[in-house]
């Protein structure tokens, strides 16, 4: 385009591809920076702040409603009031990445069910999808950075392979427990249990 070699008819298609790839790079750089900050910052947690998880999760669901529509996915929420100690920005990253993955790896006309409840004094967040599921042999590795079960699908959906690594690091920082249940072809549920 810059040198004038591209035909007039091809300019729009080339510009679209450049825009998409630039977007992927920006997302990748942003995720790498987030992960690096989580790994480098001291492990001690500043518990001075409190987070309204119910409001935060609803905010994530609202933000992701348009991408969900584009993927043909419905988001359902069932959220009980839950207050936890921590940093809003980090919890937002955790919830956003879980929900974003549930949308990206879903099926047309699929569902993402987000529930938040109190159980034994803990706040329990569950993100369940009706997507492609994760084969048993991959389940132990999905929280590793850049690990992808289906590389072709990740590139197609714009994933960076860092979302679940960020989830793991935020959960570790706040001593939250992660639990994964998945069946290939049926969907995945990731549960996060936050201690008070």
Secondary structure, DSSP 8 states (H G I E B T S, - for coil): -TTS-S-HHHHHHHHHHHHHHHHHHHHHHHHHHHHHHHHHS-S---TT-EEEHHHHHHHHHHHTHHHHHHTTEEEEEEE---EEES-HHHHHHHHHHHHHHHHHT--TTEEEEEEEEEETTEEEEEEEE-S----HHHHTTTTSTT--S-HHHHHHHT--S-HHHHHHHHHHHTT-EEEEEEETTTEEEEEEEE--
